[in-house]
Amino acid sequence: MKRARAILWAHWRTLLNFYPRAGLAWTAIAAFLWYGFWLFAAAAAGRFAAGGENVAFLRLALPGGLLLVFLYWQIVPLLMAATGASLDLRKLKAYPIPAGELFAIEALLRVTAAIEMMAVVCGVAAGIARNPALPWWCAAGLAPYVLFNLFLAVGLRDLLMRAMARRRIREIVVFLLVMCAALPQILLTRGPARERFAALLKKDVWIGWPWSAAAAVADGSNALAGAAISLAWMAAAAWFGRWQFGRTLAFDKEAAGAGGARLPPAARIREAFFRLPSMILADPLAALVEKEIRFLARSPRFRLVFLMGFTFGIVILTVSFGRRTFFGADYLTAVSVYSLLLLSESCFWNSFGFDRGAAQIYFLAPVPFSRVLLGKNLSAVFFIVLEISAVALVCKALGLPMDARRVLDAFAVAAVMTIFLLCAGNLLSVHQARGVDPSTQFRAHAAGRVQAMLAVIYPVAFIPVALAYLARWALAGEWAAWGFFGVLALDAAAGAVVYRIALQSAVQAAERSKEQMIAALAAGDGPIAG
């Protein structure tokens, strides 16, 4: 594996030399909180699995727990539009590296897509190895299950990325992803399959499932049959992953995404849509906003998360759980907040990412940098309003309860959160700028890393909204609505002051570190994307 070490070393040097190191303390704190929580969960699971008196309950709960690990590993990265670190095959095709070695490295990199689950499984395995009521080798039963998830994740990712590279079927693929991601919730909450699916989370109903087979080995209930089935699933996943990886090696992404030169009939409508900022804003701000709207609307990466905002959220939070959802009458607000989460990377945290090296024009043109940030913020607000409007229309089309109060609540909550998210986003876009390939549909960062960032910023941004909900709960009758919107109005006023301060701070930081910022945006990835 000398070539593997060389690839990892080259990637490490790329990160060390090109990626910004500003804000390292903040990143370390966020990562400590998020990964610390999962390490604590892994330790707690290991401590429980180590107890000899817990064997009976372990045999009852382990199949369902491993099923949840499988769903998190394969589905949550898609919900977050992030697939973890992966090899940039375009940069490695020129080297005489066997495809088998590249596949092995790619499989190992699938750990980054759900490193939280890897920690939990390792914790459970360590606990089972220490359990006096179980043979020590039972813990080894989880190893084929981990490899099964890694190999399957490689195959699913490569299959999905090739499908998403084709222009005319991209939206169909997203729709199928929505239905596949919602299938567990639908089976769990609706129809005659509810009891059978719920039973998977409680006991081993059929040893033929990969999670049931792994649990049968780990808890010592049927080790021989479970080991044979686990190895069979692992071999099948390895074949599928290797097959899809080989097809990706020979795949021409540019040719698949190329389209004809003929303009579609709706070109005039699109052009009028792009020209909307010029009707209400003056140049140069109108030109900046129009440029952002044009670019984001044409970016496959942004279109994916925009489409997921009013499909994934609605299916998971409303259709799957029906009217009995945890969010109750506030389901529209919950879907809107989920949409903000999906749009956060493009609209908030890394607003200069798509510009990459071309961002240097902002420092050369006779336009104040504050106008540049304001233009990006206004374009983000434009798409957020469009997203929430689409969410409301889809909910209405599906026959979900819809009235003016729900729509007003969603827009008001989203507006307040957007103000505070823009405050943090302008600072992060300057201090932690990094180039992003707009043609890639999914983020190359691990889901845990994204969630580590959101684990700090999103709760803080939601505090003002939580105060409004607290006021509505404390007041009764018609005063509840007045209190709710009154607190949101005060939050918006305070957010405007904070926004102005954060904007000036971001402008000053950009002037001080513009060379480092441009270098970070223009830098290319190493042999491992992300």
N, C-alpha and C positions, 0 to 999 in steps of 0.2 A: 504493500500500500504506500510505496514511496511517492507515487503520483498524487495520491490523496493528500498526503502531508504537504506536498508542494502547493496544491490547490488551496488548502486551508491556510497555509502560510501567506500565499499571495493575497488572499482575501483579507487576512488580518492586517497586512501591511497597507492595503487599500483603505481600510477603515481608519487605521492609525494616522495616515498621512493626509487624507482628504476630508474626512467627515468632521464637522465642527465639534469642539469639546466644550463649547460654552453651555452653561446650564447643566453641567454634569451633576451637581449636588441635587438639583430638583429631580432629575431623572433617577438618581440613586434612591432618593426618598420614595418616589412613586413605585419603583421596582421593589423596594424593601417592603412596602405595605402590601402590594399585590401578591408577590411571591412568598412573602412571609405568611400571609393567610393560608396559601395552599400548602406550604411546608407544615404549618400547624395542623391543617386537615390531614395531611399524610401521616404525621406523627400520631394523631389521634386514632386514625384508622389502623395504623400498625400496632398501637397499644391495645386496641380492642381485639384485633386478630391474634395477639399473643396470649390472650387469656384462655386457659383451658376450659373454663366454665362457659365460654361464649361459643363453643363449637357448634351447638345446635342452632343458635341464631345466625351464626356465620354461614352455615349451609343454607339457611333460608334466604338470607339477604344478598349473598355474594353473586348469584347469577344476575339479579336485577342491577346490582351495583356495576358489574362489568358491562352490562348493556348500556347503562348511562355513560360509562367511559367510552364505549364505542360511538354512541351518538355525539358526544362532545367532540371526540377526536375527528370524526368525519363531517359533522354538520356545522358545529359552531364556527370554525374558520370561514365557511361559506356565508353564514349569517353576518359575520363581521367583514366580509369581502376581503379577507386576508388568508393567504395560504401558507404562510411561513417562508423561511429562507429556502432557496432552490438554486440549482446550478443554472448559470447562463450559458446554455448550450451553444449559442452563436459564437461565443468567445473560446469555446473548447473544441469545436469541430476540427480546427486546424492542427490540433496536437494528436500524436499517435497514442491515444489513451484508449484501452479496450472499453467497449460499451458496458461490459459487466462491472468494471470498476466504477464507472460513472453512475451506474444504477445503484451500486452499493452506497456510494456517497449520497445520492439523492434520497435513498431510503433513510439513511441516518439523519438527514436534514429534515425529514418529516416530523422528527421529535419537536422541532421548533414551532410547529403548527399547534401543538397542544401539550406543551411541556408540563402544564399543571397536572394533566392526567398521568403523565409519566411518573411524576413525583408521587401521586396517590397510589398507583399500582406498585411502585417500589416500596412504599410504606407498608402496604398490605402484605407484599411478599416477605418483607423483613419480619413482620409480625407472625406470619404463618410459620416461618422458619424457626421462630423462638417458642412457638406454642408447644407445651409439653404433651398435649393430647394428640398431636398430629406428627407424622414422620417429617423429618427435616426436608426431604426431597419433594414434598408437596408444593413448596414455594416455586420450584422449577416449572410447575404447570402453567404459570403465568407468562413465562418467556415466549412460548409459541404464540400466545395471544397478543403480546406486544408486537412481535414481528408481523403477525397478521394485519394489525392496524397500520403499521408502517408501510408494508407492501401495498395494501389496499389504497392507502392515501396517495401513494405515488401514481397508481393507475387511474384513480378517480381524478386527480389533479391534471394529469396529462390529457386525459380524455376531455375534460371540461375546458382546458385551455385551448385545445385544437378546435373544439366546437365554437368557442367564443370568438375565435379569430376569423370566422366566416361571417361576412357582413349580413347576409340576408336571413340567417337563422339565429342570430344572437339573441333577439328578443324571445324567440321560441324557447331557447335554452334557459333563459332566465325564468320564464313561466314554469317550465318543468322543474327547475330548481326549487321554486316556491312550493310547488305541490309536494315534491319529495321531502322538503324540510318540514312541511306541515303535516305529513302523513302520521308521524308518531302522535302528535297532539290530537288529530282527528280520530285515530284509532282508540286513543285513551279516553276520549270524552264523548264519542258519538257512535251510534250504530250497535249492532249485535256483537261486533268484534271487541267492544270495550272491555268486557270481562276477561277475554282471552289475552288481550294485550296487557292489561293491568296485571294479570297473573305472572307475566314475565318479570315484573319488578318485585315479585314476592317469593316466587319459588321456581324451581327448575321443572318446567312443563315438558320439555323435550331436550334430550341431551345432544341432539344434532346441531343445535345452534352453537356458534363459536364461543359465545360467552358462557353458555351452559356447560359445554365441554371443558373449558378452562376452569370453571368453578368446580366441576366434578373431580378434577385432578387436585386442585388447590385445597379442597376441604376433605380429600381422601375418601369420598363416598363411592366413587366409581373410577378409580385412577386409570385402569388399563384402557377401558373404552374411551374415556375422556381424552387420554393422551393420543390415541389413534385418530380421533375426530379432530382434535386441535392441530395435529400435524398435517392432516389432510386439508383443513381450511388454510393453514399457513402456506402449504405448497400451491394451492389454487390461487391465493392472493399474490404469491411471488410470481407465478406464471402470468397472471393478469397484469401486474405492475410492470414486469419486464417486457411484456408484449406492447403495452401502451407507451412505455418509455422508448422502445425501439422505433415505434411509429413517429414519436415526437422528434427523435433524432433526424429522421428523414423528412420532416415536415417543413414546408416553406411558408412561414407566417405571412411574409409580405405578399406573396402571390395569392394566398387564400383571402387576404383582406382587401385585395385590389378590386376596384369597381370600374365600370365603364365610364366613358367621358360624357355620356348623354345626361343632361340635366333632367331630373324628375319633374313631373307636371306641377308639383307643389313648391317649386323653387321660388316663385313670387311670394307665396304666403310666408315661407321661411325668411325671405329677405325683409319683408315687412315686420316680422317678429323681431329680427335682429336690430332693426332700426328703431324700435320702441324707445330706447334711452334718449335718442336725439330729439324726441318730441317733447320731453319734459326737462332735459338737462342741457346745459351749455358746454361747449368744448372748453378745455380738453377733457373734462370729467365725463362728458357723454361718450367721447371716443374711447376712453379707458373702459367704461362699463360695457360698451358695445363689443370691444375686443374680447373682454372676459366672457361675455355671453356667447359670442360666436365660438370661441375656443372650447369652452366647457361643453357646449351643446354638441360639438363634433368629436369630443374625446370619448372613446369607448369606455375608459376607466370611470369617467364621471357619469356617463349615461347608465352604466350598470348600477351604481349605487343609487342614482336618482330613481330608476325603475324599481329597485328593491325596496325603496322607501315606502311606496304605496302598494306593494304587493306582499312582501314578507311580513311587514308589521300587521297589516289587516288580517292576513290569513292566520298568523300565530296568535295575535292578541284578541281577535274578535270571532272569526269564522270557526277556528278550532275549539274555542272555549264557549262560544255562544254568549248569550246575555248574562250568564252566571260568571263571567270572567272576573278576576280579582279587581280589575280596574272599574268595574261597574259602569256607571253613566259616563265616566271620564275616559272611555276607551279611545275616543278620537284624540284627546290630549296625549295619551300614552303613545299612540302610533306616531303622532307628530314629534314627540321627544325622541322616539326611536329613529325617525328620519333625520333629525339633527345629528344623532350619533353617527349615522352612516355618512352624512355629508361633511362631517367634521374635518376629515383630512384635507379635502380639496378646498373647502370654504373657510376653514378656521386655522388649523394647526400649521399648514404648510402652503400658504396661498401663493408663494412664488415657485412652488415645485414644478409646475408645468412650464413656466418660463425658462427654467434652467439657465444656460449661459446667456440667453437673450435678455435676462433681467438687468444687464449692465446698461441698457438703453435708459432705464429709469433714472440712473445717476448722471447720464450725459445729456438727456433732453432738458430743455428749460421749463420743466414742470416740477413743482414742489413734490417732494417724496410723500408728504402727507396726502396730496391729491391721489397719488398712486394707491396708497393704502385705502383711502376712502372709496376709490373706484372699485377695488376688489371687494370691499365690505358691502357696497351697494349691490354688486352683482350677486354676492352670496345671499343677501336679503331677497333679491328678486327670485332666485331659485327656491329659497325656503318658502316664500309665499306661494309660488307655483306648486311646490311639493305638497303643502298642506291643503291647497285647493284641490289637487288631484286626489288626495286621501279622502277628503270630504265627498267628492263626487263619486268615487268608487264605493264608499260606504253607503251612499244614497242609492246607487245602482244595485247594490246587494240587498237592499231592503232593511238595512240596520237602522235602528232608531236615530233620527237626525232632526235637529231643530236649531234655531238661531243661537240659543244659549250654548250648546255644545260647540258650535263653530266658533263663537266669540271666545269661549274659554280656551280653545286650542290655539287660536291666533294670539291671544293675550299672553298665555304662558310661554309659547314659542318666542314671542317678541322679547319678553324679559330675559329669557335664557340666552337668546341670540346676542343681546347687548353685552352680557357678561362673557359669553364665549368669544365674542369678537375682541374684547379687551385682552383676554389671555392669548387669543390666536394671533393678534398683531405682534405681540412680543415674541411668541414662539416662532413665528414665520421669519423673524429677523435673526433671533439668537440660534435657532436650530434649523436653518434653511438646508434643504437637500433636494437635489434634482429627482424628478419623478418622470417615468416614461408614460405618457398619456395613452399609449397604444396597448398597455397591459391592463387587463380587466380587473385583476385582483392585486391588492397590496402584497408586497413581498415580506412584510413584517409579520412576526408571529402574533397570533391573537392575544397572547398573554402580554406582550409588550404594549399593544394598543390599549388593552384593558388596564394596564398599570397606569398609563397616562390618564385615562378616563376616571380611574378610581379616585383620583385626587381632584381633578378639575370639575367633573360633572357634579359631584355632590356639593361642591362649593357654589357652583352656578345655580344649583337647584334650591339652595337655602332661601333666597328671596321668594321663590315660588312656594316653598313649604310654609313660609310665614303667611302667605295669602290663604293657603288652604287651612292653616290653623285659625285664621281670623274667620273664615267661613264656617268652620266647625264650632267655634266659640259663640258666634252670633246665631240668632234664630230668626225664622221668618224671612221677610223681605230685606232685613238688615244683613243677612248672610251674603247676598250678592253684592250689596254696596260695600261691605267690608272686604270681600274678595277682590273686587276690581279697584277699590281704593288703595289697598296695600300694593297691588300690582302697579298702580300708577306711581306710588311713592318709590317703588323699586326701580321703575323705569327712569324716574328723575335722578335717583342716585346712580343708576347705571350710566346715564348720559355723562355725569360728572366724571365717573371712573373711566369711561371710554375716552374722554378728552385727554385725561392725564396719561392713560396708557398709550394713546396715539402719539402724543408728543414724546413719550419715553421711547417708543419704537422708532420714531424718526431720528432721534438723537443717537440711538444705538446703531441704526443703519448707517449713519454718517461716520460713526467711529470705526465700524468694522465692515465697511462696504467691500474691501478687498477680500477679506475672509469669506464674506457672504457670497460674492460672485464665484470665488474659487470652489466653495462647497456646492453651489448649484451647478457649476459646469463640470464638476468631477464625475467621472463614469464609475459605475459599479465594478467590483472585482469579478472573479469567475463565479462567485455566488451572488445571485441577485438579492438585493436588500441589505 
